[in-house]
Amino acid sequence: MSRAWTAVDFETANPDRGSVCAVGLVRVVDGAVVERYSTLVRPPEPVRFFSPRHTAVHGIRAADVARAPQWPEVLERITALAGDDPLVAHNAAFDVGVLRAACAHTGLARPALSYACTLALARRAWAELPDHRLPTVCGRIGWDMAGRHHRADADAEAAARIVLAAMEATAAASLGALAAALNWPLQRLAGGRDPRPAAPSGGSRAGDRFAAWQEASRAELPEADPGADPSGPFYGRTVCISGDLDGIPKPDAWRRIAEAGGHPAKNVTRATDVLVVADSTAGAPTAKQRRAEDYRARGQAIEIIGEREFTARLALAGG
């Protein structure tokens, strides 16, 4: 069972999860690497722009992907290489989310797949580490990333090496045996087709803003991921957003907070730890910001951050 599996890593161009700009794959069969694949990717048209914050993390610029293959071609290559293999990734919720969102942006059906998170694996196998970020875990297992963290090929290789090190430590002969030995869950994403997201509009039209507000008001808040990295920037913190973020709908931002182990909230309360103030609110303080400042004046420790700082922290939480 699961003697073959494939490690994967995606990088994105901006806060939109579907803005895939690089992928790395490492296929392992019977404990040996048998195939590698990596490529830059031209992001889907609706989200084909590069955030300076994201470029600062991975170094990829728009000019670098001008002649790169687009997502439909890359998805074919991924499915051809991985086949029915389970996928493993460090902070797998991020990478599975990229695959799903890129398919939605391009009108493609997402493939059915099983997957597991090496971040959760590392927390079980090496609980004594101060954190379980990719470079820290690689240092523990003796794998030198050579300063290439946030390069898709290097991060996929690192995720594969973490699984191999855990298999050696537990004498597990397969991914399934490793999952059983460490109570490490393999998860399943059903195949299907997500609706194509609306192209980012910057909230310039009143009708668009009202529709987005209605969607956000009806959306259910996601639960915090208990398997997220406890050293992450939002882990265990209640985070509220004021205003419309540039390039990421509020329900998507809530999901990203939850994937990082945070608790998204729609309103500022005494439980709020962080208030994110969107760039679109520039000018007079919003009602949420005034409420947060009032709580702070009464001694409550609420951190108020801007949109750039928020997206930078999300990038860090992405592994």
C-alpha positions in Angstrom: 0.0 0.0 0.0 1.4 3.5 -1.0 4.8 2.2 -1.9 4.9 4.9 -4.6 4.2 8.6 -3.7 5.0 12.0 -5.1 6.2 15.1 -3.2 5.0 18.4 -4.6 5.5 22.1 -4.0 3.9 25.1 -5.6 4.8 28.8 -5.5 2.3 31.6 -6.2 2.7 35.0 -7.8 0.4 36.9 -5.4 -2.1 36.3 -2.6 -4.6 34.5 -4.8 -4.1 30.8 -4.2 -4.6 30.0 -7.9 -1.8 32.3 -9.1 0.6 29.3 -9.5 4.0 30.4 -10.9 6.2 27.4 -10.2 5.9 23.7 -9.4 8.3 21.0 -8.3 7.6 17.2 -8.1 9.7 14.3 -6.8 8.4 10.8 -7.3 9.5 8.0 -4.9 9.0 4.3 -5.4 10.1 1.7 -2.8 12.1 4.3 -0.9 14.1 5.6 -3.9 13.7 8.8 -5.9 12.8 7.7 -9.5 11.8 10.9 -11.2 11.9 14.7 -10.8 10.1 17.5 -12.6 10.0 21.2 -12.1 8.9 24.2 -14.2 8.0 27.8 -14.0 4.3 28.4 -14.8 2.5 31.3 -16.4 -0.3 32.1 -13.9 -3.9 32.0 -15.1 -5.0 35.1 -16.8 -7.3 36.6 -14.1 -4.4 36.5 -11.5 -1.4 37.0 -13.8 0.4 39.6 -11.7 3.3 39.4 -9.3 3.1 40.8 -5.7 6.4 42.4 -4.6 6.0 40.5 -1.3 5.8 37.1 -3.1 8.6 37.9 -5.5 10.7 38.8 -2.4 10.0 35.3 -1.0 10.7 33.2 -4.1 12.5 35.5 -6.5 10.2 34.8 -9.5 9.2 37.8 -11.7 6.7 38.3 -14.5 9.4 38.3 -17.1 10.6 34.9 -15.8 7.3 33.2 -16.7 6.6 35.0 -20.0 7.4 31.9 -22.0 6.6 29.3 -19.4 3.8 26.7 -19.9 0.3 27.5 -18.7 -1.6 25.6 -16.0 -3.5 23.2 -18.3 -0.3 21.9 -19.8 1.4 21.7 -16.3 -1.6 19.9 -14.8 -1.3 17.2 -17.5 2.4 16.8 -16.7 1.6 16.5 -13.0 -1.1 13.9 -13.4 1.1 11.9 -15.9 4.0 11.8 -13.5 2.1 11.2 -10.3 -0.6 9.0 -11.6 -2.6 7.6 -8.7 0.2 8.3 -6.2 -0.6 10.0 -3.0 0.8 13.5 -2.9 2.9 14.8 0.1 3.7 18.5 0.7 4.9 20.7 3.6 1.7 22.5 4.7 -0.3 20.4 2.2 -3.5 22.5 2.7 -1.6 25.3 0.8 -0.5 23.1 -2.1 -3.8 21.3 -2.5 -5.5 24.7 -2.4 -3.2 26.0 -5.2 -4.1 23.0 -7.4 -7.8 23.4 -6.7 -7.8 27.2 -7.3 -5.7 27.1 -10.5 -8.1 24.5 -11.9 -11.0 26.8 -11.0 -9.4 29.8 -12.7 -8.8 27.9 -15.9 -12.2 26.1 -15.9 -10.7 22.7 -15.4 -12.0 19.8 -13.3 -9.7 19.1 -10.4 -8.4 15.6 -10.2 -9.3 13.3 -7.4 -6.3 12.6 -5.2 -5.1 11.6 -1.8 -2.5 13.6 0.1 -0.7 14.0 3.4 1.1 16.9 5.1 4.8 16.6 6.0 4.4 19.5 8.4 2.0 17.4 10.4 4.3 14.4 10.0 7.3 16.4 11.3 5.3 17.5 14.4 4.7 13.9 15.2 8.1 12.5 14.4 10.3 15.3 15.8 8.1 17.0 18.4 11.2 18.3 20.3 12.0 20.8 17.5 11.5 24.5 18.3 9.4 24.8 15.1 8.6 22.6 12.1 9.3 24.9 9.2 11.0 23.2 6.2 14.6 24.4 6.9 14.3 23.4 10.6 13.1 19.9 9.9 15.7 19.5 7.1 18.4 20.5 9.6 17.2 17.8 12.0 17.3 15.0 9.3 20.6 16.2 7.8 19.3 17.3 4.5 21.0 20.5 3.2 18.6 22.8 1.4 21.6 24.9 0.3 19.7 28.2 0.9 17.1 27.3 -1.7 14.0 27.4 0.5 10.9 28.6 -1.5 12.3 27.2 -4.7 9.7 24.7 -5.9 12.1 21.9 -6.8 14.1 22.3 -3.6 11.0 22.4 -1.4 9.5 19.3 -3.1 12.8 17.4 -2.6 12.9 18.5 1.0 9.3 17.2 1.6 10.3 13.9 0.0 13.4 13.6 2.3 11.3 14.3 5.4 9.0 11.4 4.5 12.0 9.1 3.7 13.7 10.0 7.0 10.5 9.3 9.0 10.1 6.0 7.2 13.6 5.0 8.1 13.1 6.0 11.7 9.9 3.9 12.0 11.0 1.1 9.7 7.8 1.7 7.7 7.9 0.2 4.2 5.1 2.3 2.7 3.3 5.6 3.1 0.4 3.7 4.6 2.6 2.0 7.2 4.1 5.3 8.1 0.7 6.8 8.5 -0.4 4.0 10.8 2.9 4.1 12.8 2.6 7.9 13.6 -1.1 8.4 13.5 -0.5 10.6 10.5 -3.7 11.0 8.4 -3.9 10.6 4.7 -6.6 12.8 3.3 -8.7 12.8 0.2 -9.8 15.4 -2.2 -12.7 14.4 -4.4 -12.6 15.2 -8.1 -14.9 17.8 -9.4 -15.3 21.2 -10.9 -15.3 24.4 -8.8 -17.0 27.6 -10.1 -14.6 29.9 -11.9 -13.8 32.8 -9.5 -14.6 36.3 -10.5 -11.6 38.2 -11.8 -10.1 40.7 -9.3 -11.7 44.1 -9.8 -10.2 46.1 -7.0 -13.7 46.7 -5.8 -14.1 49.7 -8.1 -17.8 49.2 -8.9 -20.4 49.6 -6.2 -22.4 46.6 -7.5 -19.3 44.4 -7.3 -18.5 45.6 -3.8 -22.1 45.0 -2.6 -22.1 41.5 -4.1 -18.8 40.7 -2.4 -20.2 42.0 0.9 -23.3 39.8 0.6 -21.2 36.8 -0.2 -18.9 37.4 2.8 -21.8 38.1 5.1 -23.4 34.7 4.2 -20.1 32.7 4.3 -19.5 30.4 7.2 -16.2 30.9 9.0 -13.8 28.0 8.6 -12.4 26.2 11.6 -8.7 26.6 12.5 -6.5 23.7 11.3 -5.2 21.9 14.4 -2.3 20.5 12.3 -0.9 24.0 11.4 2.5 25.0 12.6 2.2 26.4 16.2 5.1 28.8 15.4 3.1 30.4 12.5 2.1 34.0 12.5 -1.6 33.5 13.1 -1.7 30.2 15.0 -4.2 30.3 17.9 -5.0 34.0 17.2 -8.3 35.5 16.4 -8.0 37.6 13.2 -10.6 40.1 11.8 -10.4 41.9 8.5 -11.7 45.4 7.9 -12.3 46.4 4.2 -11.8 44.7 0.9 -8.4 43.1 0.3 -6.7 43.6 -3.1 -6.7 40.4 -5.1 -8.1 38.0 -2.4 -11.8 37.7 -1.6 -12.5 37.9 2.1 -13.8 34.2 2.3 -10.5 33.1 0.8 -8.5 35.2 3.3 -10.5 33.6 6.1 -9.6 30.2 4.7 -6.0 31.1 4.6 -6.1 32.3 8.2 -7.7 29.0 9.3 -5.2 26.9 7.4 -2.5 28.8 9.3 -4.1 27.7 12.6 -5.9 31.1 13.2 -9.5 31.8 14.0 -11.1 34.1 11.5 -13.7 36.5 12.8 -16.2 38.9 11.1 -16.3 41.4 13.9 -13.9 43.0 16.4 -14.6 41.7 20.0 -12.7 41.3 23.2 -11.4 38.0 21.8 -9.7 39.7 18.8 -5.9 39.4 18.6 -5.3 40.9 15.2 -7.1 43.4 13.0 -6.1 43.6 9.3 -6.9 47.0 7.8 -7.2 46.7 4.0 -5.6 49.3 1.7 -9.1 50.1 0.3 -10.0 51.7 3.6 -7.4 54.4 3.3 -8.6 57.6 4.8 -10.8 57.8 7.9 -10.6 54.8 10.3 -13.3 52.2 9.8 -15.8 51.2 12.4 -13.8 48.0 13.1 -10.6 50.0 13.5 -12.2 52.5 15.8 -13.5 49.6 17.9 -10.1 48.0 18.0 -8.4 51.2 19.0 -11.0 51.7 21.8 -10.3 48.2 23.1 -6.6 48.9 23.0 -7.1 52.1 24.9 -8.7 50.0 27.6 -5.7 47.7 27.8 -6.6 44.9 25.4 -3.6 43.7 23.3 -5.0 44.0 19.7 -2.4 44.1 16.9 -3.5 46.4 14.0 -1.7 45.6 10.8 -2.0 46.7 7.1 -2.7 44.6 4.1 1.0 44.3 3.0 2.0 42.9 6.4 -1.0 40.5 6.3 0.0 39.1 2.9 3.6 38.8 4.0 2.6 36.8 7.0 0.4 34.6 4.8 3.4 33.9 2.6 5.4 32.9 5.6 2.6 30.6 6.8 2.6 29.0 3.3 5.7 27.1 4.2 
